[in-house]
Amino acid sequence: MRFTRLLLLLCMLPVAMSLAAERVPVLSQIKVPHDYYFREMYLPQLTSGPSSLAWLPDSNSIVYSMQGSLWLQRLDSNRARQLTSGPGYDYQPDVSPDGSTVVFARYDGDALELHTLDLASGRVSALTSDGNVNLEPRFAPDGKRLAWVSTRTNGRFHVYLGSFTGQGFESAPMLQERVSRKPRYYYGEVDHELSPSWSPDGKSLLYVSNPEIIYGSGAIWRRDLDSGETTPVRLEETTWRAQPDWSPDGKRVIYSSYLGRQWHQLWLTTAAGGGDPLPLSYGDYDVTAARWSPDGERIAYIANENGGLEIRVQDMTSGAVTTLAIDEREWLQSRGAVLVRTLGADGKPVAARVMVTGADGRRYAPDDAWLHADDGFDRQATDYEPQYFHSAGAATVSLPAGEARIVVWRGMEHRIAQRSIDVRNNGTRQIDIQLEPLDLPAEWQQWISADVHVHMNYGGHYRNTPPRLVQQAAAEDLDVVFNLVVNKEQRIPDIRTFTTMPDTASTADTLLLHGQEFHTSYWGHLGLLGLDEHFLLPGYTTYANTGLASPYPDNTTVARLAHAQNALVGYVHPFLSIPDPATESLSNALPVDAALGTADYYEVVGFADHRTSAEVWYRLLNCGLPLAAAGGTDAMANYASLRGPVGINRTYARVSGNPANPDERRAAWLAALRAGRTIATNGPLLELTVDGQAPGTTINLPADGGELRFKGFMRSLVPIDHLELVQNGEVVRHFAISENGMSADIDGSVPVREDGWLLLRAWNDESSPDVFDLYPYATTNAVFTDVANNELACGSDADYFIAWLDDLRDNTVGHPDYNTEQERRTVLDNIAAAKAIFLQRR
C-alpha cells in the first residue's frame, strides 16, 4: 500500500497545496501520520446504520448515533426517536449517571466539538469551541467530571479530564506529551492516549496508549488518578478500535480485538491487569464500540456481519444475542422522500454513484446504503467533504422537506449530472436522471477499464464481499477490479477470499480478480497481478523487532517469485516528492527492479502525487526501461471515509480480440497491460497514435530519424487546463482545448532523431470538486522510437539512478537484521546488477 507515504509523509502537504491549493484533508488540524488509517478506524464517520451507543441508567434504553443524528430507543421497541438533527453531524454519545444529559461529539466540517443535550428540553449546548478534534467523551460516575480525547495539544490525540464547576467547564490533559525511543512507522513518535473509560468508583481510568510500542495503536492501561500509578491491563497489538469498557462491578473489562483472527471480536479480561483474556464472540465480521449495561447483565455493541452496521445486545449469562430492530422513526422535522432513478442512454436503470444534499445542508442516503466520504475537499466550495452512496439504479432517500440537490456520477465515460428537486412533506417524489455518455469514437470500445489497486476489506466500518465489490465497481462503470489481498498488521482480512481464478461473483460487465500487495516497510510496496498458483506468505518483510526484520526477501526476489507464477509486478503509490539521493536516505528499490526487468508496471496515477511520480517514470523511460503506465486507487472499499471510490484512479488497457468468458477476459487484460497498451487516469480520457502505432509499441526509424505523424483526442467529464505531447521527458506540444475545457482532437507531426518515446498527458493546476483526487491527471503509456545505429545514452538520468542505487547499497549493506550472509549477498548482488545496467546507459 503506502510505503512511500511512510517515508515522505511530511512532504505531502507542501506538494499537495502547491498543486491543489484549495483542496485540504478532512480535519487537517490533526498532526498524526497516516490519516487514511485513523480517519476511518478512529474518527466517527457518517453511516446509514448505527455507529456508536450508550446506555441509559435504566439498562433498558439506548442512545445511539445513526445517519449523523442521535437517537433514543427502548430495547423492547422497534421505534427510534430522533434527538438531534444538526447543524452538523452528531456522534459518540454518553449519558450522565442521572440520565438527564447526553454528551456527544459534533462535526461541523472544520472541527469536532463536544456538546451536551438536555434530554428533557432537547436543548443543545456547546461544551468545547476550540477548533480542535474532540471525541470519545465519557461522564465520570459522579456526573461532575468528563474524560475525552482531544487534539488540543499539538494536534495529537491525548486524554483530557474536565470538571463542571460553578465557573463553567475546566479541563487539562491527563498526561504530558512523551516521545517514544522506538521508531514507529504508522503512529508517529509521540505517544497518544485513546478511548477513556472510568472505573465504577471514579478513581481510575482505562485508556489505550502506545509507550515504547512499535506496532498498533497501543495496549490497554489503567491509571490511578490520585497517585498517577499506571498498570498494564492488556498488552497486545491494537488498531484504533479496542475501545475498552469497564464493567459495573469493577472487576472486568470488555474490548475489541483481532487476536489470532482476521476480524475484531469481543474479548473479556480482568481490570486488575495480568489476566488471561477470553473471547465473548466468534465470527468473520467486526464487533466494536461495546458498552456494558449499567446493571452489568448485558453488553451492546456494533456489528457489521451483514455488511452494514447494526446494534446487537448480548446477554452476559446465556450469550443470547438480539439485534435492535429499527423499523419506525420519529423525526424532529417534517420529512419527505425522493426516489432517484439513474438511467442509461437507452432509458433503462443503470448503477451509479449518487450524492444527495438536503435542504439543511446535510447528506442523505437510503437506510440500507453504505455511505462513503472523500478524504479531502475545498472548503470554499462546500461545507463538508463529498458523501455519497452507490445505487443499483433506483434509490429512495428520506430527507427534510425543502430543496434537495442531487449529483450523479457513472465512471469516466459519462457526464456528471446535477439536479434539484423540491422535497414535499410526507410525500415521495420521483426524479429520473438520464446519464449522457461522452462523445467517444467507436473504437474506444476496445479500451477496457480496471482499477489495479483495491482492497475489499481493510479494517473499515463495513464488511465487504465479492458480490458487493462487484456492485461498487459496476456503479463506477469499471470493467475489471483487482482486489489486492494484503495484511493489516497481524491479519489478512481477505485471505479466505483469495483465489487465482476469476471470482465467481463476476458478471458479464464486471470482472473481479484477486491479486496481492506485498508489504514492506523498506523496499516499496508491490502489486502482484495474475498469480496462478498461490498467495505469497508471509506477505511482508523488513518489519523491525519481529522475526521478519530481515530486508530479505527484497523486492527483486519477491518479483521473481511472482513472475514464476506468471504474474505481473508493479510499483504502487510511488512518490509524493521526487527522491533525492543527495539529501535523503533511500531504500525504495524501484530502479533495481526497473533495470533488471522484474517490474512490469508503475502506478503513475495512484495514491501519490501524479506529476511527481511521472517525473521519476520519465527518467526510467529515458533509460530504456519501459514500465507500463497504470492507475490504481488504493481504495479501501469497506471504508466509510476513503481515498476513493473504487476506480477513481484506473488503467485503460486496449484489449485484442473479443474475449468472452472470465478466464479469457482476465488473460486478455493482463496481456494488454504486459504489452503496455495502457492509459492511466483519474478523469480525462486520452488516445494517442504515432504513425498509426498505439502506446506500448516501438517504431523503428533509419539512422537519420524521421518526422512522425501523431493523432489523438481528449475527452473529459471535468474541464482540463493542459493537454500536452511529451517527448523524452520534455513538453514539445501544447494543444488547444474546447471552450468548455472538456474535449480536444489533435493531429500533427514531431521530428525524431534519437531513441526515445512520446506520450500524451492531460492535467490541471488545481483540484476539481468532481474528481476526488489532488487534481485531474491522465497519461497514455509511451510510444517508443528506435533509431538505427543510435546507442541509447541517458546521461544525467542514469547518474541520478546510480546515485540512488549507491545510497540504497550504503543503507542496506550494514543492515543489522539479515538472518544469513547469503541473504545480504543476494540483496547486494541485485543492487550491483541494476547499477551495471545504468552504467552501460549513461
C-alpha positions in Angstrom: 0.0 0.0 0.0 1.7 3.2 1.1 5.4 2.6 1.6 6.5 5.9 0.1 3.9 7.7 2.2 5.7 6.3 5.3 8.9 8.0 4.2 7.6 11.1 2.7 4.5 12.0 4.7 5.9 15.3 5.8 6.3 16.3 2.2 2.7 15.5 1.3 1.0 18.8 2.3 3.5 21.1 0.7 3.3 19.2 -2.6 -0.5 18.9 -2.5 -1.0 22.5 -1.6 1.3 23.8 -4.3 -0.6 21.9 -6.9 -4.1 22.0 -5.5 -4.2 24.9 -3.1 -7.9 24.8 -2.3 -8.2 21.0 -1.5 -7.2 20.1 2.0 -7.6 16.9 4.1 -10.6 16.4 6.3 -9.7 17.6 9.8 -6.3 18.8 8.8 -5.5 20.1 12.3 -4.7 16.5 13.3 -0.9 16.2 13.2 -0.7 12.4 13.3 0.8 10.3 10.5 -1.3 8.2 8.1 -4.6 9.9 8.2 -6.2 7.3 6.0 -6.0 4.9 9.0 -7.1 7.0 12.0 -9.7 8.8 10.0 -11.6 5.6 9.2 -10.7 3.4 12.2 -10.9 6.0 15.0 -12.8 9.1 14.0 -16.6 8.9 13.8 -18.0 8.8 10.2 -21.4 9.3 8.6 -23.0 5.9 8.2 -26.6 4.9 7.4 -26.6 2.4 10.3 -25.7 3.0 13.9 -22.0 3.7 14.7 -21.8 4.2 18.5 -24.1 3.9 21.5 -24.6 4.5 25.2 -27.0 3.0 27.8 -29.4 5.0 29.9 -29.4 4.3 33.6 -32.5 2.0 33.4 -30.5 -0.6 31.4 -33.5 -0.9 29.0 -32.9 2.1 26.7 -30.0 3.2 24.4 -28.9 6.4 22.8 -27.0 5.9 19.6 -25.6 7.8 16.6 -27.1 7.0 13.2 -27.0 9.0 10.0 -25.3 11.8 11.8 -28.0 12.3 14.4 -28.6 11.0 17.9 -31.5 8.6 18.6 -33.2 7.1 21.6 -34.8 3.7 21.6 -36.0 1.2 24.2 -34.8 -2.4 23.7 -38.3 -3.7 23.7 -39.4 -1.3 20.9 -38.7 -1.1 17.2 -39.3 2.6 17.2 -36.5 5.1 17.4 -36.9 8.8 18.4 -34.6 11.4 16.9 -32.9 13.6 19.4 -30.7 15.9 17.2 -30.8 16.9 13.6 -27.9 19.2 13.2 -26.4 21.6 12.3 -23.5 19.2 11.6 -23.3 15.5 12.3 -23.5 14.1 15.8 -21.6 11.1 17.1 -20.3 9.1 20.1 -23.0 9.8 22.8 -22.5 9.1 26.5 -25.3 9.5 29.1 -24.8 11.1 32.5 -25.3 8.9 35.5 -28.6 10.5 36.4 -29.9 10.1 32.9 -30.6 13.7 32.3 -27.8 14.7 29.9 -26.1 13.3 26.8 -22.6 14.5 25.9 -21.6 13.9 22.3 -19.2 15.0 19.5 -20.5 17.2 16.7 -18.7 17.5 13.3 -19.2 20.8 11.6 -16.8 20.3 8.6 -13.9 22.1 10.3 -13.7 20.5 13.8 -15.3 18.0 16.2 -16.6 19.8 19.3 -18.2 18.4 22.4 -21.8 19.3 23.1 -24.4 18.4 25.7 -28.1 17.6 25.1 -30.6 18.1 27.8 -33.0 15.1 27.3 -35.9 16.9 29.0 -35.9 20.1 26.9 -33.9 19.0 23.9 -31.6 22.0 24.3 -28.1 21.5 22.9 -25.2 23.5 24.3 -21.5 23.7 23.2 -19.0 22.3 25.7 -15.9 23.0 23.7 -15.3 25.5 20.9 -11.5 25.4 20.4 -11.5 24.3 16.8 -9.8 21.0 17.5 -10.9 17.4 17.3 -12.7 16.4 20.5 -14.1 12.9 20.7 -15.0 9.9 22.8 -16.5 11.8 25.8 -17.3 9.8 29.0 -19.0 11.0 32.1 -17.4 10.1 35.4 -19.7 8.1 37.8 -20.3 11.3 39.9 -21.5 13.2 36.8 -19.3 16.1 37.7 -16.3 15.2 35.6 -15.6 14.2 32.0 -12.9 12.3 30.2 -12.4 12.6 26.4 -9.8 12.7 23.7 -8.6 16.0 22.1 -6.0 17.2 19.7 -5.7 20.4 21.6 -2.1 19.6 22.5 0.0 20.0 19.3 -2.7 18.3 17.1 -2.2 14.9 18.6 -4.6 12.6 20.4 -4.5 12.9 24.2 -6.9 12.2 27.0 -8.3 15.3 28.8 -10.0 15.5 32.1 -12.6 18.2 32.7 -14.8 19.3 35.6 -18.2 21.0 35.7 -17.7 23.9 38.2 -19.7 26.9 39.2 -17.5 28.9 36.8 -18.1 26.6 33.9 -16.1 23.7 32.5 -12.4 23.5 33.3 -10.1 20.9 31.7 -6.5 19.8 31.4 -4.6 16.9 29.7 -4.2 13.8 31.8 -0.6 13.3 30.8 2.3 15.4 29.4 3.4 14.5 25.9 6.0 11.9 25.6 8.3 10.9 22.7 9.0 7.3 22.2 12.5 6.0 22.0 11.5 3.3 19.4 10.8 4.1 15.8 7.1 3.8 14.7 6.1 3.7 11.1 2.4 4.2 11.3 1.7 6.0 14.6 4.3 8.8 15.0 7.0 9.4 17.6 4.7 11.0 20.2 2.7 8.6 22.4 -1.1 9.0 22.3 -4.0 8.1 24.6 -7.3 6.9 23.3 -10.7 5.6 24.4 -11.0 6.6 28.1 -13.3 4.5 30.4 -14.0 5.3 34.1 -13.8 2.8 36.9 -17.1 2.5 38.8 -15.7 4.4 41.8 -14.4 7.2 39.6 -10.9 6.8 40.9 -9.2 5.3 37.9 -9.3 5.5 34.1 -8.8 2.9 31.4 -7.3 4.0 28.1 -5.3 2.8 25.1 -1.7 4.1 24.7 1.5 3.1 22.9 4.6 4.0 25.1 7.6 2.2 23.5 5.2 0.1 21.4 6.2 -0.1 17.7 3.2 -1.7 16.1 -0.5 -1.0 16.6 -2.3 1.8 18.4 -1.3 0.6 21.8 -2.1 -1.5 24.8 -4.9 -1.1 27.4 -3.7 0.7 30.6 -5.3 1.6 33.9 -4.3 4.8 35.7 -5.0 5.7 39.3 -6.0 9.4 39.0 -4.8 10.2 42.6 -1.4 8.5 42.7 -0.7 8.6 39.0 0.3 4.9 39.1 -0.2 3.2 35.7 -0.7 -0.5 35.3 -0.9 -2.5 32.0 -4.3 -4.3 31.7 -3.7 -5.9 28.4 -0.6 -5.9 26.2 -1.4 -6.7 22.6 -1.4 -5.1 19.2 -4.5 -3.0 18.5 -5.6 -0.7 15.6 -7.6 2.2 17.0 -10.7 0.2 17.8 -10.0 -1.7 21.1 -12.4 0.8 22.9 -12.2 -0.8 26.4 -15.2 -0.5 28.7 -15.1 -1.1 32.5 -17.8 -3.5 34.0 -20.1 -2.0 36.6 -18.7 -4.4 39.2 -15.2 -3.0 38.6 -13.6 -6.4 38.0 -13.8 -6.9 34.3 -13.0 -5.1 31.0 -14.5 -5.8 27.6 -12.7 -4.7 24.5 -12.4 -5.4 20.7 -9.5 -7.5 19.4 -8.5 -9.3 16.3 -6.0 -11.6 18.2 -5.4 -14.7 16.1 -8.1 -13.9 13.6 -8.9 -11.6 10.7 -11.8 -9.5 12.3 -12.5 -7.7 15.6 -14.4 -9.7 18.1 -15.4 -9.1 21.7 -13.0 -10.1 24.4 -13.0 -10.1 28.2 -10.2 -9.7 30.7 -9.6 -8.6 34.3 -9.5 -5.0 35.3 -6.6 -5.6 37.7 -4.2 -6.5 34.9 -2.3 -9.6 34.2 -5.4 -11.6 33.5 -5.8 -14.1 30.6 -8.3 -12.8 28.1 -11.1 -14.8 26.7 -13.3 -14.2 23.6 -17.0 -13.5 24.1 -18.0 -13.5 20.4 -16.9 -15.5 17.4 -17.3 -14.6 13.7 -15.8 -13.4 10.5 -17.0 -9.9 11.0 -16.3 -6.9 13.3 -17.8 -6.4 16.8 -16.8 -2.9 18.1 -17.9 0.0 20.3 -19.1 -2.3 23.1 -20.7 -0.9 26.3 -21.8 -2.7 29.5 -25.4 -2.1 30.6 -25.5 -0.2 34.0 -26.8 -3.4 35.7 -24.0 -5.4 34.2 -26.3 -8.0 32.7 -25.9 -7.2 29.0 -23.5 -5.8 26.5 -24.5 -3.7 23.5 -22.2 -3.3 20.5 -22.0 -2.5 16.8 -21.7 -5.4 14.4 -21.1 -5.5 10.6 -21.9 -9.2 9.9 -24.4 -8.3 7.3 -22.2 -5.7 5.6 -23.6 -2.5 7.1 -23.9 -1.6 10.8 -26.4 -2.7 13.4 -26.7 -2.7 17.2 -26.7 -6.1 18.9 -27.3 -6.9 22.6 -25.6 -9.9 24.2 -26.7 -11.4 27.4 -23.7 -11.9 29.7 -25.1 -15.1 31.3 -26.6 -17.1 28.4 -24.8 -15.4 25.5 -28.1 -14.9 23.7 -27.8 -12.1 21.1 -30.6 -10.0 19.7 -30.4 -7.3 17.0 -32.1 -4.0 17.7 -34.8 -3.6 15.1 -35.2 0.0 13.8 -38.4 -0.3 11.9 -40.0 3.1 12.7 -38.6 6.5 13.2 -39.9 9.6 14.9 -38.4 12.6 13.3 -37.8 16.1 14.7 -38.5 17.8 11.4 -41.1 17.3 8.6 -39.8 14.8 6.1 -40.4 13.7 2.6 -38.7 11.3 0.3 -37.2 11.2 -3.2 -37.0 8.2 -5.5 -33.8 8.8 -7.5 -33.7 6.7 -10.7 -30.4 6.7 -12.7 -30.9 5.8 -16.3 -28.6 5.0 -19.2 -28.8 6.3 -22.7 -31.4 3.7 -23.5 -33.6 4.8 -20.7 -33.0 1.7 -18.6 -31.8 1.8 -15.0 -28.0 1.8 -14.5 -25.9 1.7 -11.4 -24.2 5.0 -10.4 -22.6 7.0 -7.6 -25.1 9.4 -6.0 -24.8 12.3 -3.6 -27.9 13.8 -2.1 -27.8 17.0 -0.1 -30.9 18.0 1.9 -32.3 21.5 2.4 -30.5 21.6 5.7 -27.1 21.1 4.0 -26.6 17.6 5.3 -26.1 14.5 3.2 -28.6 11.7 3.0 -28.8 8.1 1.7 -31.2 5.1 1.7 -31.3 3.4 5.1 -29.6 0.3 3.7 -26.9 2.0 1.6 -23.3 2.4 2.5 -22.3 6.0 2.9 -18.8 6.9 1.8 -16.9 10.2 2.2 -14.0 11.7 0.4 -10.8 12.3 2.3 -10.4 15.9 1.4 -12.4 18.9 0.0 -12.4 22.5 -0.9 -13.9 24.5 1.9 -14.7 27.4 -0.3 -16.9 25.2 -2.5 -18.7 23.2 0.2 -19.2 22.9 3.9 -18.5 19.2 4.1 -16.5 16.6 2.2 -18.4 14.8 -0.6 -20.5 12.0 1.0 -22.1 9.6 -1.4 -23.6 6.1 -1.9 -23.8 3.6 -4.8 -27.2 2.9 -6.3 -28.2 -0.1 -8.5 -30.4 2.3 -10.5 -33.2 3.2 -8.1 -32.8 4.6 -4.6 -35.4 6.1 -2.2 -33.9 8.7 0.2 -35.8 10.2 3.2 -34.8 13.7 4.0 -36.1 17.1 5.3 -38.7 19.0 3.3 -37.3 21.7 1.0 -35.0 21.9 -1.9 -32.6 18.9 -2.3 -29.6 18.8 -4.6 -28.5 15.6 -6.4 -25.2 14.8 -8.1 -24.7 11.6 -10.1 -21.5 10.1 -11.5 -21.0 7.0 -13.6 -17.4 6.4 -14.2 -15.3 8.4 -16.6 -17.3 7.9 -19.8 -20.4 9.8 -18.8 -21.1 13.4 -18.0 -21.8 14.3 -14.4 -25.4 15.1 -13.8 -26.7 17.7 -11.3 -30.4 18.2 -10.5 -32.5 19.9 -7.8 -35.9 18.8 -6.5 -38.4 20.2 -4.1 -39.0 17.6 -1.3 -42.6 17.7 -0.1 -43.7 16.9 3.5 -45.0 13.3 3.9 -44.7 12.6 0.2 -42.4 10.8 -2.2 -41.3 12.4 -5.5 -39.6 10.6 -8.3 -36.8 12.1 -10.3 -35.3 10.4 -13.4 -31.7 11.3 -14.2 -30.5 10.2 -17.6 -26.8 10.0 -17.9 -25.2 11.3 -21.0 -22.2 9.4 -22.4 -19.2 11.4 -23.6 -18.6 11.7 -27.3 -16.1 8.9 -27.8 -15.2 7.2 -31.1 -16.5 3.7 -31.8 -13.0 2.2 -31.4 -12.9 3.3 -27.8 -14.8 0.1 -27.0 -11.5 -1.7 -27.3 -10.3 0.1 -24.2 -11.2 -1.9 -21.0 -11.0 -0.1 -17.7 -9.6 -1.6 -14.5 -8.6 -0.4 -11.1 -5.4 -2.4 -10.3 -5.3 -1.4 -6.7 -8.3 -2.0 -4.5 -8.6 -3.6 -1.0 -12.0 -5.2 -0.5 -11.6 -5.3 3.3 -9.0 -3.4 5.3 -10.3 -2.7 8.8 -13.1 -0.3 7.9 -16.6 0.2 9.2 -18.3 -2.1 6.7 -17.8 -5.8 5.9 -17.4 -6.2 2.1 -17.9 -9.3 0.0 -17.1 -10.1 -3.6 -20.7 -9.5 -4.8 -20.8 -6.1 -3.1 -17.4 -5.1 -4.5 -18.7 -6.0 -8.0 -21.7 -3.8 -7.4 -19.4 -0.9 -6.3 -17.3 -1.4 -9.5 -20.4 -1.5 -11.6 -21.7 1.8 -10.2 -18.4 3.3 -11.2 -18.7 1.8 -14.7 -15.5 -0.2 -14.1 -14.9 -3.3 -16.2 -12.2 -5.0 -14.1 -11.4 -4.7 -10.4 -8.3 -6.1 -8.8 -8.7 -6.9 -5.1 -5.1 -6.8 -3.8 -5.2 -9.1 -0.7 -2.8 -7.7 1.9 -2.1 -7.7 5.6 -3.4 -5.1 8.1 -0.9 -5.6 10.9 -1.1 -9.2 12.1 -4.2 -10.1 10.0 -5.1 -10.5 6.3 -8.8 -9.7 6.2 -9.4 -11.1 2.7 -7.2 -14.2 2.9 -10.2 -16.6 2.7 -11.4 -14.8 -0.5 -8.1 -15.1 -2.4 -8.2 -17.3 -5.5 -6.1 -17.4 -8.6 -9.2 -17.8 -10.7 -11.7 -15.0 -11.6 -14.1 -14.6 -8.7 -17.5 -16.3 -9.2 -19.2 -13.1 -8.3 -18.0 -11.6 -11.6 -20.7 -10.6 -14.1 -20.8 -10.1 -17.8 -19.9 -6.5 -17.3 -17.6 -6.5 -14.3 -14.7 -8.9 -13.7 -13.4 -9.4 -10.2 -9.8 -10.7 -9.9 -7.8 -11.2 -6.7 -4.1 -10.3 -6.5 -1.7 -9.4 -3.8 0.0 -6.4 -2.4 3.4 -7.3 -1.0 4.1 -5.1 2.0 7.5 -3.9 3.2 8.5 -1.0 5.4 11.7 -0.7 3.4 11.8 -1.5 -0.3 8.4 -0.1 -1.5 5.1 -1.9 -1.9 4.5 -4.2 -4.9 1.3 -5.1 -6.7 1.1 -8.7 -7.9 -1.5 -9.3 -10.6 -2.4 -12.7 -12.0 -0.7 -15.1 -9.6 -1.7 -18.5 -10.9 -0.6 -20.8 -8.1 -0.7 -19.4 -4.5 -0.6 -16.3 -2.3 2.9 -15.4 -1.2 3.4 -15.7 2.5 4.2 -14.2 4.9 3.4 -11.3 2.5 5.6 -8.7 4.1 9.2 -8.2 5.1 11.6 -5.8 7.0 9.3 -5.4 9.9 11.5 -4.2 12.7 11.6 -6.1 16.0 9.9 -9.1 14.5 11.0 -12.5 13.1 10.7 -10.8 9.7 13.1 -8.0 10.3 15.5 -9.0 7.6 15.5 -7.0 4.3 15.3 -10.3 2.6 13.4 -11.3 0.5 14.0 -8.0 -1.3 11.5 -6.8 -3.9 13.6 -8.4 -6.7 13.3 -11.8 -5.1 9.6 -11.3 -4.5 9.1 -10.2 -8.1 10.9 -13.3 -9.4 8.7 -15.5 -7.3 5.6 -13.7 -8.7 6.9 -14.0 -12.3 7.4 -17.7 -11.7 3.6 -17.7 -11.2 3.1 -15.8 -14.5 2.1 -12.7 -12.5 2.7 -9.0 -13.4 4.6 -6.9 -10.9 4.1 -3.2 -10.3 5.4 -0.5 -8.0 2.3 1.1 -6.4 1.5 4.6 -4.9 5.0 5.8 -5.7 6.1 9.3 -4.7 4.8 12.4 -3.1 8.1 14.2 -3.7 11.0 13.4 -6.1 13.5 11.2 -4.2 16.8 13.0 -3.8 19.9 10.8 -3.2 21.9 13.8 -2.1 19.6 14.7 0.8 17.6 11.6 1.6 18.4 8.1 2.9 16.7 6.0 0.2 15.6 2.4 0.4 12.9 2.3 -2.3 14.1 -0.4 -4.8 12.2 0.9 -7.9 15.4 1.5 -10.0 16.6 -2.1 -9.2 13.6 -3.8 -10.5 13.1 -1.4 -13.4 16.7 -2.1 -14.6 16.5 -5.9 -14.0 13.1 -6.3 -15.7 11.5 -7.6 -12.6 8.9 -4.8 -12.6 6.2 -4.6 -15.3 4.0 -1.6 -14.5 4.1 1.6 -12.4 1.2 3.5 -10.9 1.7 6.8 -12.5 -1.8 7.7 -11.2 -2.4 6.5 -7.7 -2.2 7.3 -4.0 0.7 9.8 -4.6 1.4 13.0 -6.5 0.9 12.2 -10.1 3.2 14.7 -11.7 6.0 13.8 -9.3 5.5 10.1 -9.9 5.6 10.8 -13.7 8.9 12.7 -13.4 10.6 9.6 -11.9 8.9 7.4 -14.6 10.1 9.7 -17.4 13.7 9.2 -16.2 13.2 5.4 -16.3 11.8 5.7 -19.8 14.7 7.8 -20.9 17.0 5.0 -19.8 15.1 2.5 -22.0 13.2 0.9 -19.1 9.6 0.6 -20.4 7.4 0.2 -17.3 3.8 0.3 -18.4 1.7 3.2 -17.1 -1.1 2.1 -14.7 -3.7 3.7 -12.5 -4.7 2.3 -9.1 -6.8 3.9 -6.4 -5.6 2.1 -3.3 -9.2 2.2 -2.3 -10.2 0.5 0.9 -13.6 -0.5 -0.3 -15.1 -1.2 3.1 -14.2 2.3 4.5 -16.8 4.9 5.3 -14.1 7.6 4.7 -11.6 6.7 2.0 -9.5 7.7 -0.9 -11.9 6.6 -3.5 -14.3 5.4 -4.6 -13.2 2.2 -6.4 -12.0 3.2 -9.8 -11.2 6.9 -9.1 -7.8 6.0 -10.5 -7.9 3.5 -13.3 -6.0 1.8 -16.0 -7.5 1.6 -19.5 -6.0 -1.3 -21.5 -6.5 -1.8 -25.2 -7.6 -5.5 -25.4 -7.2 -7.5 -28.6 -10.0 -9.7 -29.9 -13.3 -10.3 -28.2 -12.7 -12.3 -25.1 -15.9 -13.9 -23.8 -15.6 -15.9 -20.6 -13.9 -14.7 -17.4 -10.7 -16.6 -18.0 -10.3 -15.1 -21.5 -11.1 -11.6 -20.2 -8.5 -12.0 -17.4 -5.8 -13.2 -19.8 -6.6 -10.6 -22.4 -6.5 -7.7 -20.0 -3.3 -8.8 -18.3 -1.7 -9.3 -21.8 -2.6 -5.7 -22.7 -1.0 -4.4 -19.5 2.1 -6.5 -20.1 2.4 -5.1 -23.6 2.0 -1.5 -22.4 -1.2 -0.8 -24.3 -2.5 1.4 -21.5 -3.8 4.8 -20.3 -3.7 5.9 -16.6 -6.3 8.4 -15.5 -8.5 9.9 -12.8 -10.8 11.6 -15.2 -9.6 12.7 -18.6 -9.7 10.0 -21.4 -6.9 10.1 -23.9 -5.9 8.3 -27.1 -2.6 8.7 -29.0 -1.2 7.0 -32.0 2.1 7.8 -33.6 2.4 6.7 -37.2 -0.6 4.6 -36.5 1.0 2.8 -33.6 -0.5 2.7 -30.2 1.2 3.1 -26.8 3.5 0.2 -25.9 4.8 -0.3 -29.4 8.1 0.6 -30.9 8.6 2.4 -34.2 11.9 1.6 -36.0 13.5 4.5 -37.9 16.5 4.9 -40.1 19.8 6.3 -38.9 18.8 9.9 -39.7 15.5 9.5 -37.9 12.3 11.0 -39.4 9.2 13.0 -39.0 6.4 11.1 -37.2 2.7 11.9 -37.5 0.6 11.7 -34.4 -3.1 11.7 -33.8 -5.3 11.6 -30.8 -8.0 13.1 -28.6 -9.0 14.1 -25.1 -12.5 13.8 -23.6 -13.2 14.6 -20.0 -16.1 14.8 -17.5 -14.5 17.9 -16.0 -12.7 20.9 -17.6 -9.0 20.4 -18.2 -6.3 23.1 -18.1 -3.4 21.4 -20.1 -3.1 18.9 -22.9 0.5 18.2 -23.9 2.6 15.9 -26.0 5.7 14.8 -24.1 8.9 13.6 -25.8 11.7 12.2 -23.8 10.5 13.9 -20.7 10.1 17.4 -22.3 6.8 19.0 -23.4 7.0 19.5 -27.2 3.4 20.5 -28.0 0.7 22.3 -26.1 -2.8 21.7 -27.6 -5.9 23.9 -27.6 -8.9 22.6 -25.7 -12.5 23.3 -26.4 -14.2 26.3 -24.9 -15.8 24.1 -22.1 -12.4 22.5 -21.4 -13.7 19.0 -21.9 -12.6 17.9 -25.4 -9.8 18.2 -27.9 -8.7 16.5 -31.1 -5.1 16.6 -32.1 -3.1 15.9 -35.3 0.4 16.9 -36.2 4.0 15.8 -36.6 7.1 15.7 -34.5 10.8 15.2 -35.5 12.6 12.2 -34.0 16.5 12.0 -34.3 17.3 9.6 -31.4 16.0 6.7 -29.4 13.2 7.8 -27.2 9.5 8.0 -26.6 6.3 10.1 -26.9 3.2 10.2 -24.8 0.1 12.4 -24.3 -0.9 13.8 -21.0 -3.7 16.0 -19.5 -3.7 17.7 -16.2 -5.0 20.6 -14.1 -3.2 23.2 -12.0 -5.7 22.7 -9.1 -8.2 20.2 -7.9 -11.7 19.8 -9.2 -14.6 19.1 -6.7 -15.9 16.4 -9.0 -12.7 14.4 -9.1 -11.9 13.1 -5.7 -8.1 13.4 -6.0 -5.3 16.0 -5.8 -6.1 17.2 -9.3 -7.3 15.7 -12.6 -4.5 13.9 -14.4 -4.2 11.4 -17.2 -1.4 10.0 -19.3 -1.0 7.5 -22.1 1.7 5.0 -21.9 4.7 5.8 -24.2 5.1 5.0 -27.9 8.8 4.2 -28.3 11.2 5.1 -31.1 14.3 3.1 -32.1 16.7 5.0 -34.4 19.1 2.7 -36.3 22.8 2.9 -35.3 21.8 5.1 -32.3 23.1 3.9 -29.0 20.9 4.7 -26.1 22.5 7.1 -23.6 20.5 8.7 -20.8 23.3 10.7 -19.2 22.1 12.6 -16.2 19.1 10.3 -15.8 21.5 7.3 -15.4 23.6 9.3 -13.0 20.5 10.1 -10.9 19.7 6.4 -10.6 23.3 5.4 -10.0 23.4 7.8 -7.1 20.1 6.4 -5.9 21.5 2.8 -6.0 24.7 3.8 -4.3 22.6 5.3 -1.5 20.5 2.2 -1.4 23.6 -0.1 -1.2 25.1 2.0 1.6 21.9 1.9 3.6 21.5 -1.8 3.0 24.9 -3.3 3.4 25.1 -2.8 7.1 21.5 -3.6 7.9 21.6 -5.5 11.3 18.7 -7.9 10.7 19.9 -10.2 7.9 19.4 -13.8 9.0 22.3 -15.1 6.9 25.2 -13.8 5.0 23.7 -15.3 1.8 20.6 -13.0 2.3 22.9 -10.0 2.4 24.8 -11.2 -0.6 21.7 -11.7 -2.7 20.3 -8.3 -1.9 23.6 -6.5 -2.7 24.1 -8.6 -5.9 20.7 -7.4 -7.2 21.6 -3.8 -6.5 25.0 -4.2 -8.2 23.4 -5.8 -11.3 21.0 -2.9 -11.6 23.8 -0.4 -11.2 25.8 -2.1 -14.0 22.9 -1.6 -16.4 22.7 2.1 -15.6 26.4 2.5 -16.0 26.1 1.0 -19.5 23.4 3.5 -20.4 24.9 6.7 -19.0 
